[in-house]
Amino acid sequence: MGFMFNLIAVFIGIALIIVFTAVLKYNAFISIFIVSLLLAVATLPLGEVVPVLMTGFGNTMKSIGLIIILGIILGLVLDKTHATQSIARSLLKFTGKENSGFAIHATGFLTGIPIFCDSGFIVLHGINRSLSENSGKPMIFMATVLACGLYSVHCLIPPHPGATAAAGITGANIGQMIMFGIPVALAASLAGYFWCRGLNKKGFRGIKQNARSEALMEIKDSLPPAFRSFLPIIVPVLLLTGRSVVMLTHDYERHFAFKALAFCGEPIIALIVGIMLAITLFKKINLTVVNDLFESAVGKSGVILAITAAGGIFGTVIKETGIGDDAGRYFASSGMGLFIPFFVAAFLKTAQGSSTVAVMTTASIVSPLLGALNLDGNHGILLATLAMGAGSMILSHTNDSYFWVITKFSELEVKPMLRVYTSATLVMGITAFTAILALSLFLL
């Protein structure tokens, strides 16, 4: 097939995914898989269609399948042991009621590292409501700063499915994704916080405040110690970061300590360590309860794994069409570099709502172009993958399920949410991308 035919076919495929998932609300896995199959039939020899689909599925699952499952297990255990509540209360003691907005924002950022943003918001919204009532801060402010803290890490840092899947598709190092992604996410998170705080100082005139709800059930006696609650999050991050640092040492295999750190810093091992530390937070370890948590996590991971695999299939099909080499020559001469993955992800996110689908689809589209964009080195791949995550922040609005989780659980109206939270996600995405461009000055 000719280049123009393949290029048009790919664009039609992207448009179909958006229509199926955003307009018709069809299942994301089925939508992406069917489009991948149609694209493969239209652009590849029939004898290669099935092998390419299977290769895309298998390679994606091999690289990130276990990481997603283990990440979900860690999040559920932290929820069940009330570790997130312990972290929130410890931060509030440090900041005081006057800074309760920053306290819940920091809680969202920290607990959002292992927990999905929608799950994290549901877990923390009761504490957030209590903080709002006791501090006098309006719920629109408290809800959006919590949402921004959770959202920043969800879009950029593994083991979240979008970032993890994108790393699997592009070949980015997951340890480096975390090491460089955390400061980028922190910049985006703080930008979202100060944006919401600035709007709060101007006043939310005309916004109906939430009615006072029932008092939050006191669970102080059942909370684990704050230090131990932080460990299941901090230790895996340190292990993953340590591995990335050790791997820069050419002769690290000659030192047992370095080899041991490199092994423990493997994403799967680091998450297992985090899970083991989280399990110790139970006052009495009940194997039945732990097993039920594991079973629930495996069940919840099924949908995410399916969508992730479909994204891998779509990317493999696009790669096999060969349009990357020809299109890459144009993009390479355009000098747009990191702007390509950022804008593609931002368009897909705004159009269809899911950050996970947006970043995975972008990775599938852009991965074959990385060489032509002069981003095929280790640092180039890393920054391109982070740029996709930054783009997937823009814009969270009414077609995003997370938008509705925040709105409904906080009993807020849509108009103020669009004004405050949606505008904050635009600021966050631009800030994250600006931070990535700054990093590129030193890494590329």
N, C-alpha and C positions, 0 to 999 in steps of 0.2 A: 504494500500500500504506500501511497505517496505521503510526504510530510504534511501537506495541508489537510489531507483527508484525516490522518491520525490526530492532528491538532484539533480539528473541528470535532472529531469524535470524543476527544478527551473533554473539551469544553461542554459538549452536550451531556457527557456523563456527570460532570460536576453540577451542571444545572439540574439534572434529573435527581441527584442526591438531595439538593436543596429543596426541590419541589416535593419529593417524596417525604422527607423528614420534617420540613418546616411548614409546608402548606397542607399536605394531605395527612400529616401526622402518622405516617406508616412507621412500622418497626425499623429502627436504624440499621440493625444487622441485615435484615432481609433486603432493605433498600440498597445498601452499599454492595451487598453480595450480588444482587440481580444486575445492578449497573456494571459491576466488575465483569460479570459473565458476558453481558451484552457487548461491552467494550472489547473483551478478549476475542469473542466470536467475530466482531467487525474488523479487528486490526491484526489478528494473529492467524497463522495456519491452524486449521482445526485440530491437527494432531498435537499441537502445543497447548491448547486451551486448558485442558484439565491439569496437566503437569504444572503449568504456571500458577493456577489457582491453588493447588495443593502446596506448592513451594512457598507462596505468599503466606498461606495459613500457618504452615509448619515453622517457618523461620521466625514469624512474629511471636508465636506461642513459646518457642524455644528461648527467645531473648527476654520476654517480660511476663510470661504467664504466671510463674511462681511468685514473682515479685508482687504482682497485683493481689493475688490470694493472700499472701503473708501480710501485706499492708492493710487489707481489710480486717484480718484477724487481730492485728495490733490495735486498730482503732476500736473494734468492738470490746476488747478486753479493757482498754482504758476507760471506755464508757461504763462498762459493767462494774468496775471497781471504784467508780466515782473519782478517778484520778483527775479528770478535767475540772471537776468542781473544786478539788483541792488546789489545783494550779490557779484557778480564778480567784479563790479567796486569799491565797498567799500574795498574789499580785495586788489585790485591793488593799491589803494591809500595808503594802509598800507605797502605794500611790495615794491612798486616802480617798474619801468620798468625793472630794472636789474634782479629783482626776479619775472618777469612775469610768468615764468614757475611754480614757487611755488604757485603764486597767482591763476593760473587756476587750478592747482592740488588741492589746498585747496577748491576752489569753487566746483570742481567735487565731492570731499569727502562730503562736507556739503549738497549740493543740491542733491547728490545721495542718501541721507537717505530716502527721500520720493519718488524720481523719478527713474524709471528704467534706467539702464545704457545706453541702446541704445537711449531712448528718451532724456535722459539728454545730451548725446553727440550731438544729433541733435540740441537741444535747444541752447547749448553753443558753437557750432563749429564756428558760425559767430564771436562771441567775441574772440574766440581762434585765428581765422585767423587774426583778427585785431591786437591782441596782438603780434602775430608772426611778422607781417609786421612792427609794430611800434618799437618793441624791437630788431629786427634783429635775433631773435632765430629761428633756422630751424623748419619747420613745423613737421618733423618727431619727434622732441623732444617735441614740444608743444602738438601735438596730443596724443602722448603716455602717457605723464604725466597726461593729462586730463583724458584719458581712464583709467589709473590705479586708480585715485582717485574715479571715479564712480564705477569701477569694484569691488573694495575692499568691499564696503558696500553692493553692490548688491548681493554678494555671501554669506554674513554672517548675515545681520541684517534684521529682520522684519521691515516694512510690505512687503518686497520683496517676491515674490511668492515662490521661492525655500526654503529660510530660514523659511518662515511662514508655508509652507506645511510640511517641515521636522519636525518642532516643533509640528505641529498637529499630525503627525504620531507617533513620539517618546514620546509625552507628555511633552516636555520641556516647561518651563515657559517662555512666550514671553517677559515679562518684564526683566527677568534675561538674556535672549538672547540678548536684547538690551544693558543692563548694562555691561555685560562682552564682548559682541560682538564688541562694539565700540572701546575699546582699542586694541583688537585683529586686527580689521579692520584697525585701525590707524597704527599699526606696519607694517601690510602688505602693506598699502598704501605708507608709507614712504620708505619702502624697494624698492617698484617699482619706486618711484620717484628718489631715489639716484642711482638706477641701470641705469635708463635712462639718468640721468645727467652725470654719469660716462662715458657712451658711447658717450654722446654729447661732453665731454671734449676731448675724444680721436679723435673726428672728424668723420663725416659720409662721408668718402671718397667714391666716386663712386655713391652716392645717388643723384638722380635728385630731386632738390627742386621744390616745387610747384610754378606755375606762380602766379604773383600778381593778385588778384581778384578785383572785384569792391569794392569800399569802403563800409564799413558796414553802413547801415542807422542809423543816429543818433536818439536815442530815449530817450535822457537824460530827456527831459521835461515830459515824460510819466512814468518815473521810480518811484516806491514807495520808501519811506525812507528806508535806509538799516536796521535800527533797527527793524522796523515793518516787513520787509521782512524775517528777521531771526526768528521772533516769531513763525510762523506756523510750523517751524521745531524744534525749541528748546523746546517750551512748551510741545508738546506731548512726547518728549524724557524725559523731567524732570518728567512728570506725570507718565509715565511707570516705570521709575527708582524709583520714590518715592513710588509707590505701592509695588515694590519688597522689598524695605527697610522696609516699614511699615508691610508687611506680616511676616517679621521675628520677629515682636513683638507679643508674644503669646496673650496678652490681648488687642490687638488693637481695638477690637470691643467695648470696654468699653469707648472709647474716640471718641466723635463725629468727631473731626478734622481728626483723623486717619481713621475713617470709610469713611469720605467724600473723603479723598485722595485715599484710596483704590478703591472707586467707580470710581473716575475721572481717575485713573490710569489703569482701564480696557482698553485693546487695542482699543476696538470699541469706547468708550467714548473719549479716548485721541485723536484718529484720528478725531472724530467729532469736538472736540475743535480746532484742527489744521485747519480743513476745514473752520470753522467759522471765525477764525483769518485771514485765507487767503482771504476769500470773502471780508473782510473789506478793502483789498488792492485796490479794484476797486474804481476809483474816483467817479463813480456813479453806484450804484448797479442796474443792469438791470436784472430783474427776468427772462426775456426771454433768455439772454445770459447765466445766471447761469444754467437755466434748460437745455440749449443745451450742456453745459459742462457736466452736470450730465448724460445726455443721451449718450454722446460720451464715458464717462468713463464706463458706464454700458455695452455699446457695446464692448469696448476694453477688458473688464474683462472677457467676455464670453469664449474666447479661453483659457485664463490662468486658469479660474475656471475648465474648462473641463479637461485640462491636469492634474491639481492638483487633481481632483477627481479620475481620472484614476490611478494616482500614489497611492492614498489611497486604491483603489480597489486591486491593485497589491500587496500592502503590507499586506492587510487583508487576501488575498488568501495564500500568503506565510506563514503567521502566522498560518493559519488553517491547513496547511500541517503537522505541528508539527516538522519540521526539526530543529527548533530553539533549542530545548532541547538537541537533540543528537549532532548536530554540535557545540552547545555551550560548551559541555563538552571538546571537543578538543581545541576550541579557548581559553577557560578558562585556560587550562593547558599550552597553548603556551605562555602566558604572554604578548601577543601583544596588548591587551587592546585597547587604542585609535588608534593604527595604523590600525586596521581593517576598521573602517568607513572612515579613511583618504585615504587609498589605494584604497578601492572600489570606492569611489567617484572620485578619480583622474583617475582611469582606465576608468570609464564610461564617464567622461568629455572629456578626450583625444579621446576616440573612437567615440563619437556621437556628440560632439560639444556644447550641451546646458547645461549650469550650472544648470538651473532649473530642467531639466529632470534628470540630474546626481544626484543631491542632493535628489530629491524626490524618485528616484529609490533606492538609497543607504539607505535612511531611511526605505523604505519598506523591504529591505533585512536584514538590521542590527537590526532593532527594536526588532524582536523576539530573538535576541542573546544577548541583553544588560544584562540580568540577569546573563548569563553564563560568560560574559566578566567582571563581577563585576562592571558594569556601570549602574545599575538599580536604584541607589539612585538619588535624585534630582540633585545633582552636577554632578554625572556620566552621567545622561541623557543629561544635559546641555552641558557638554564638548564633549560628543560623537556627538551631533548635530552640534556644532561648528566645530568639526573635519571634518564632512561631508562637511560643507561649505568651509573649507580650501582646501579640496581635489578637490572641484568643480571649483577651480581657475586654476587648472593644466590640460592641457595646452590649451590656447585659440589660435586656428590657423584657417586654411582655412575652416574647417567644422563648425565654429562658426559664426552665423549671426552678432554678435557684431564686430568681426574682420573685416567684410566687411563694416559695417557702418563706422568704423574708417578710413579704407583704402579709400573708395570712397568719403566720405565727405571731407577728407583732401587732396584728389588728390595725394595719395602716391602709390608707387609700392609695390608689394607683398613681394619681397625679403627683403627690409629693415624692413618692418613690422614684418616679421618672426624673423629677427635678433634682433630687439629692443623690440617690444611689446610682442611677444610670449615668449621670454626668460624672460622678466619682470614678466609675469604671473607665470612662474615656481618659480622664486625667491619669489614672493608674497605668493604663496601657501605654500612653505616650511617655510617662516617666520611666517605666520599665525599659522601653525601647531606647530612650535617651541614655540610660545607664549602660545598656548593652553596647551602644555606639561608643561610649566613653571607654568601655573595656576593650573594644576592638582597636583603639589607638595604641594599646600596649600589647595586645595578643596577636594581632595580625601583621 
